[in-house]
Amino acid sequence: MPIQATVILDSGCFLPMPEGNNGASTEIGYFGSSKTVSDIRVLADGIEEKGSAPINLENNCTIEVRQVKANGQVKKDGVKGSPTFHSELLHMEDLYGKRKHKSVDRKKFDSIIRFESGLFSGSLLKPRYFDEYRKQANGKFAHTEGCRRKLVSKPVAHNVLVQFTLDDGDALELVRDGKVIWSSKDSGAKSRLEIEVIADNTTAEKFFRLALIEKMDSYWLPNIGDPPPMCPEPPCQP
């Protein structure tokens, strides 16, 4: 019986891909959350895995999400998006208008999550408020009296789902720098898997200010709550 596996991205920044990539792969910059919880949470048939070591993002690493077929071959048929996926993502112009923006610095992220297969779709679509954070005399940024608030009224995805169908003998693996750090074969799942990559409130300023190449005197940061995924520089794969 096939297992439906879903990777749930709480946030993330879709990184520009080389020209000619044509959906062969996509990469997402990610920051680790506070150290009190595991960065990656796994549920097998609705029950959280217990007893296994925490799975955390680490600095300067790449985590590949691989579907490995029963014959040992890694599925590399490219990433695909639902028909409305790209329009559901938060884009930089939603915050700053249609001016030309520089992209993000991939070296700033703790980890790069790479997919070479999977179906992407948006989840938890709703409008979102953003608060203006201005540079203070001490060099820090804060939302103070006189700072503005902006409503992005279009429904934006607060999670991204990446779906896989695992046939008998298939496995979904998380591979960090060439080493398998988790495999669905050890999960005991019978029908479904959810692998959630967590981004808590501590990551909001990292995604929406520190990761940007362009330095400004004010930035738009999401109001209290987990930061939604974003596409800083179209086109975003898939």
C-alpha positions as a Markdown table, in Angstrom:
| # | Residue | x | y | z |
|---|---|---|---|---|
| 1 | Met | 0.0 | 0.0 | 0.0 |
| 2 | Pro | 1.5 | 3.4 | -1.0 |
| 3 | Ile | 2.4 | 5.8 | 1.8 |
| 4 | Gln | 1.5 | 9.5 | 1.3 |
| 5 | Ala | 4.5 | 11.6 | 2.6 |
| 6 | Thr | 4.3 | 15.3 | 3.0 |
| 7 | Val | 7.1 | 17.7 | 3.9 |
| 8 | Ile | 5.7 | 20.8 | 5.6 |
| 9 | Leu | 7.7 | 23.9 | 5.5 |
| 10 | Asp | 6.7 | 26.4 | 8.2 |
| 11 | Ser | 8.7 | 29.1 | 6.4 |
| 12 | Gly | 11.7 | 29.3 | 4.1 |
| 13 | Cys | 13.1 | 31.4 | 1.3 |
| 14 | Phe | 13.0 | 30.1 | -2.2 |
| 15 | Leu | 16.5 | 30.7 | -3.7 |
| 16 | Pro | 17.0 | 31.8 | -7.3 |
| 17 | Met | 18.0 | 28.8 | -9.5 |
| 18 | Pro | 20.5 | 28.9 | -12.4 |
| 19 | Glu | 19.1 | 29.8 | -15.8 |
| 20 | Gly | 17.9 | 26.7 | -17.6 |
| 21 | Asn | 17.1 | 24.8 | -14.4 |
| 22 | Asn | 13.5 | 24.4 | -15.7 |
| 23 | Gly | 12.1 | 22.8 | -12.6 |
| 24 | Ala | 14.8 | 20.2 | -12.2 |
| 25 | Ser | 15.3 | 21.1 | -8.6 |
| 26 | Thr | 14.6 | 23.8 | -6.1 |
| 27 | Glu | 16.5 | 25.1 | -3.0 |
| 28 | Ile | 15.1 | 26.8 | 0.1 |
| 29 | Gly | 17.1 | 28.7 | 2.6 |
| 30 | Tyr | 16.2 | 28.0 | 6.2 |
| 31 | Phe | 17.1 | 29.1 | 9.7 |
| 32 | Gly | 17.1 | 26.9 | 12.8 |
| 33 | Ser | 14.6 | 27.7 | 15.5 |
| 34 | Ser | 15.4 | 28.1 | 19.2 |
| 35 | Lys | 17.3 | 25.2 | 20.7 |
| 36 | Thr | 14.4 | 24.1 | 23.0 |
| 37 | Val | 12.8 | 22.0 | 20.3 |
| 38 | Ser | 13.9 | 19.8 | 17.4 |
| 39 | Asp | 13.9 | 21.7 | 14.1 |
| 40 | Ile | 12.3 | 18.7 | 12.3 |
| 41 | Arg | 9.2 | 16.9 | 13.6 |
| 42 | Val | 8.0 | 13.6 | 12.2 |
| 43 | Leu | 4.5 | 12.1 | 12.5 |
| 44 | Ala | 3.9 | 8.6 | 11.3 |
| 45 | Asp | 0.2 | 7.8 | 10.8 |
| 46 | Gly | -0.6 | 10.9 | 12.9 |
| 47 | Ile | 1.6 | 9.9 | 15.9 |
| 48 | Glu | 4.8 | 11.8 | 16.6 |
| 49 | Glu | 8.0 | 9.7 | 16.5 |
| 50 | Lys | 9.3 | 9.1 | 20.0 |
| 51 | Gly | 12.7 | 7.9 | 21.3 |
| 52 | Ser | 14.7 | 9.0 | 18.3 |
| 53 | Ala | 17.4 | 11.7 | 18.5 |
| 54 | Pro | 16.3 | 15.3 | 17.7 |
| 55 | Ile | 16.8 | 16.3 | 14.0 |
| 56 | Asn | 18.2 | 19.8 | 13.9 |
| 57 | Leu | 19.4 | 22.1 | 11.1 |
| 58 | Glu | 23.1 | 22.9 | 11.3 |
| 59 | Asn | 25.2 | 25.8 | 10.1 |
| 60 | Asn | 26.6 | 25.7 | 6.6 |
| 61 | Cys | 24.9 | 22.5 | 5.5 |
| 62 | Thr | 22.7 | 21.2 | 2.7 |
| 63 | Ile | 19.8 | 18.9 | 3.5 |
| 64 | Glu | 18.5 | 16.9 | 0.5 |
| 65 | Val | 15.0 | 15.5 | 0.6 |
| 66 | Arg | 15.3 | 12.3 | -1.5 |
| 67 | Gln | 12.7 | 9.8 | -2.7 |
| 68 | Val | 14.6 | 6.6 | -3.1 |
| 69 | Lys | 12.9 | 3.9 | -5.2 |
| 70 | Ala | 12.8 | 0.3 | -4.3 |
| 71 | Asn | 15.7 | -0.4 | -6.7 |
| 72 | Gly | 17.9 | 2.1 | -4.9 |
| 73 | Gln | 17.7 | 4.9 | -7.5 |
| 74 | Val | 17.0 | 8.4 | -6.4 |
| 75 | Lys | 13.9 | 9.9 | -8.1 |
| 76 | Lys | 14.9 | 13.0 | -10.0 |
| 77 | Asp | 12.0 | 13.8 | -12.2 |
| 78 | Gly | 11.9 | 17.4 | -11.2 |
| 79 | Val | 9.8 | 19.6 | -8.9 |
| 80 | Lys | 6.3 | 20.5 | -9.8 |
| 81 | Gly | 3.9 | 23.1 | -8.4 |
| 82 | Ser | 0.1 | 23.3 | -8.2 |
| 83 | Pro | -1.5 | 25.6 | -10.7 |
| 84 | Thr | -1.9 | 28.4 | -8.1 |
| 85 | Phe | 1.3 | 27.8 | -6.1 |
| 86 | His | 3.5 | 30.6 | -7.3 |
| 87 | Ser | 0.7 | 33.2 | -6.9 |
| 88 | Glu | 0.1 | 32.0 | -3.3 |
| 89 | Leu | 3.7 | 32.8 | -2.2 |
| 90 | Leu | 4.6 | 36.1 | -0.5 |
| 91 | His | 6.7 | 38.1 | -2.9 |
| 92 | Met | 9.0 | 41.0 | -2.2 |
| 93 | Glu | 6.9 | 43.3 | -4.2 |
| 94 | Asp | 4.0 | 42.6 | -1.9 |
| 95 | Leu | 6.0 | 44.4 | 0.8 |
| 96 | Tyr | 8.1 | 46.9 | -1.1 |
| 97 | Gly | 6.3 | 47.5 | -4.4 |
| 98 | Lys | 7.6 | 46.9 | -7.9 |
| 99 | Arg | 11.0 | 48.5 | -7.5 |
| 100 | Lys | 14.0 | 46.4 | -8.4 |
| 101 | His | 15.2 | 44.3 | -5.4 |
| 102 | Lys | 18.4 | 42.6 | -4.8 |
| 103 | Ser | 18.0 | 39.0 | -3.7 |
| 104 | Val | 19.1 | 37.1 | -0.5 |
| 105 | Asp | 22.5 | 36.0 | 0.5 |
| 106 | Arg | 22.5 | 32.2 | 0.5 |
| 107 | Lys | 25.5 | 32.2 | 2.8 |
| 108 | Lys | 23.4 | 33.7 | 5.6 |
| 109 | Phe | 21.1 | 30.7 | 6.0 |
| 110 | Asp | 21.8 | 27.9 | 8.5 |
| 111 | Ser | 20.8 | 25.3 | 6.0 |
| 112 | Ile | 19.8 | 24.9 | 2.4 |
| 113 | Ile | 17.0 | 22.4 | 1.8 |
| 114 | Arg | 17.1 | 20.8 | -1.7 |
| 115 | Phe | 14.4 | 19.0 | -3.6 |
| 116 | Glu | 14.7 | 17.2 | -6.9 |
| 117 | Ser | 11.2 | 15.8 | -7.0 |
| 118 | Gly | 7.9 | 16.5 | -5.2 |
| 119 | Leu | 4.6 | 18.4 | -5.7 |
| 120 | Phe | 4.6 | 21.9 | -4.1 |
| 121 | Ser | 1.4 | 23.6 | -3.0 |
| 122 | Gly | 0.5 | 26.4 | -0.6 |
| 123 | Ser | -1.3 | 25.8 | 2.7 |
| 124 | Leu | -2.9 | 27.9 | 5.4 |
| 125 | Leu | -3.7 | 30.8 | 3.1 |
| 126 | Lys | -4.7 | 34.0 | 4.7 |
| 127 | Pro | -4.0 | 37.8 | 4.7 |
| 128 | Arg | -1.1 | 38.9 | 6.9 |
| 129 | Tyr | 0.0 | 42.1 | 8.7 |
| 130 | Phe | 3.6 | 43.3 | 8.6 |
| 131 | Asp | 5.2 | 45.8 | 10.9 |
| 132 | Glu | 7.8 | 48.4 | 9.9 |
| 133 | Tyr | 11.0 | 48.1 | 11.8 |
| 134 | Arg | 13.3 | 51.2 | 11.7 |
| 135 | Lys | 16.9 | 51.6 | 12.4 |
| 136 | Gln | 17.5 | 53.2 | 15.8 |
| 137 | Ala | 20.3 | 55.4 | 17.1 |
| 138 | Asn | 22.0 | 52.4 | 18.6 |
| 139 | Gly | 22.0 | 50.6 | 15.2 |
| 140 | Lys | 19.3 | 48.1 | 16.2 |
| 141 | Phe | 15.9 | 47.8 | 14.5 |
| 142 | Ala | 12.6 | 48.2 | 16.3 |
| 143 | His | 8.9 | 48.7 | 15.7 |
| 144 | Thr | 8.4 | 52.0 | 17.7 |
| 145 | Glu | 5.8 | 54.7 | 17.8 |
| 146 | Gly | 5.4 | 56.2 | 14.4 |
| 147 | Cys | 6.3 | 53.0 | 12.5 |
| 148 | Arg | 3.7 | 51.9 | 10.0 |
| 149 | Arg | 1.7 | 48.7 | 9.7 |
| 150 | Lys | 0.9 | 47.1 | 6.3 |
| 151 | Leu | -1.7 | 44.5 | 5.4 |
| 152 | Val | -0.9 | 42.1 | 2.6 |
| 153 | Ser | -4.6 | 41.5 | 1.7 |
| 154 | Lys | -4.1 | 38.8 | -0.8 |
| 155 | Pro | -4.2 | 35.3 | 0.8 |
| 156 | Val | -0.6 | 34.2 | 1.2 |
| 157 | Ala | 0.6 | 30.7 | 2.1 |
| 158 | His | 1.8 | 30.4 | 5.6 |
| 159 | Asn | 3.0 | 26.8 | 5.0 |
| 160 | Val | 4.3 | 25.0 | 1.9 |
| 161 | Leu | 3.5 | 21.4 | 1.4 |
| 162 | Val | 5.7 | 19.1 | -0.7 |
| 163 | Gln | 4.0 | 15.8 | -1.4 |
| 164 | Phe | 5.4 | 12.4 | -2.4 |
| 165 | Thr | 3.8 | 9.0 | -3.0 |
| 166 | Leu | 6.0 | 6.2 | -1.7 |
| 167 | Asp | 5.2 | 2.9 | -3.5 |
| 168 | Asp | 6.1 | -0.4 | -1.8 |
| 169 | Gly | 9.8 | -0.5 | -1.2 |
| 170 | Asp | 10.3 | 3.3 | -1.6 |
| 171 | Ala | 11.8 | 5.5 | 1.1 |
| 172 | Leu | 11.9 | 9.2 | 1.8 |
| 173 | Glu | 15.3 | 10.2 | 3.2 |
| 174 | Leu | 16.8 | 13.4 | 4.7 |
| 175 | Val | 20.5 | 13.5 | 3.7 |
| 176 | Arg | 22.8 | 16.1 | 5.3 |
| 177 | Asp | 26.0 | 16.6 | 3.3 |
| 178 | Gly | 25.9 | 13.1 | 1.8 |
| 179 | Lys | 24.9 | 11.3 | 5.1 |
| 180 | Val | 21.4 | 9.9 | 5.7 |
| 181 | Ile | 20.1 | 11.4 | 9.0 |
| 182 | Trp | 16.6 | 10.1 | 8.8 |
| 183 | Ser | 14.7 | 7.5 | 6.7 |
| 184 | Ser | 11.0 | 6.7 | 6.4 |
| 185 | Lys | 12.0 | 3.0 | 6.6 |
| 186 | Asp | 12.6 | 3.5 | 10.3 |
| 187 | Ser | 9.3 | 5.4 | 10.9 |
| 188 | Gly | 6.9 | 2.4 | 10.9 |
| 189 | Ala | 4.4 | 4.4 | 8.9 |
| 190 | Lys | 1.7 | 2.4 | 7.2 |
| 191 | Ser | -0.3 | 5.0 | 5.2 |
| 192 | Arg | 1.0 | 8.6 | 5.8 |
| 193 | Leu | 3.9 | 10.6 | 7.0 |
| 194 | Glu | 4.3 | 14.3 | 7.9 |
| 195 | Ile | 7.8 | 15.8 | 8.2 |
| 196 | Glu | 7.5 | 19.3 | 9.5 |
| 197 | Val | 10.4 | 21.7 | 9.3 |
| 198 | Ile | 9.8 | 24.2 | 12.0 |
| 199 | Ala | 10.4 | 28.0 | 12.0 |
| 200 | Asp | 9.4 | 29.7 | 15.2 |
| 201 | Asn | 9.2 | 33.4 | 16.0 |
| 202 | Thr | 12.9 | 33.7 | 16.6 |
| 203 | Thr | 13.5 | 33.3 | 12.8 |
| 204 | Ala | 11.3 | 36.1 | 11.5 |
| 205 | Glu | 13.9 | 38.9 | 11.6 |
| 206 | Lys | 16.5 | 36.5 | 10.1 |
| 207 | Phe | 14.3 | 35.7 | 7.1 |
| 208 | Phe | 12.9 | 39.2 | 6.5 |
| 209 | Arg | 16.0 | 41.4 | 7.3 |
| 210 | Leu | 19.3 | 39.7 | 8.0 |
| 211 | Ala | 19.1 | 37.4 | 4.9 |
| 212 | Leu | 18.6 | 40.3 | 2.4 |
| 213 | Ile | 21.5 | 41.6 | 0.4 |
| 214 | Glu | 20.1 | 45.1 | 0.2 |
| 215 | Lys | 20.7 | 47.1 | 3.3 |
| 216 | Met | 17.9 | 49.6 | 4.2 |
| 217 | Asp | 17.0 | 51.8 | 7.1 |
| 218 | Ser | 13.6 | 50.1 | 7.5 |
| 219 | Tyr | 12.2 | 46.7 | 6.8 |
| 220 | Trp | 8.8 | 45.0 | 6.9 |
| 221 | Leu | 8.7 | 42.1 | 9.3 |
| 222 | Pro | 5.7 | 39.8 | 9.9 |
| 223 | Asn | 3.7 | 40.7 | 13.0 |
| 224 | Ile | 3.8 | 38.3 | 15.9 |
| 225 | Gly | 3.5 | 34.7 | 14.6 |
| 226 | Asp | 5.6 | 32.3 | 12.6 |
| 227 | Pro | 7.1 | 33.9 | 9.4 |
| 228 | Pro | 5.5 | 32.8 | 6.1 |
| 229 | Pro | 7.5 | 31.4 | 3.3 |
| 230 | Met | 8.6 | 33.9 | 0.6 |
| 231 | Cys | 9.9 | 34.2 | -2.9 |
| 232 | Pro | 12.3 | 37.2 | -2.9 |
| 233 | Glu | 13.2 | 37.2 | -6.6 |
| 234 | Pro | 11.0 | 35.5 | -9.2 |
| 235 | Pro | 11.0 | 33.1 | -10.9 |
| 236 | Cys | 10.8 | 30.7 | -7.9 |
| 237 | Gln | 11.0 | 27.0 | -8.6 |
| 238 | Pro | 8.8 | 25.1 | -9.1 |
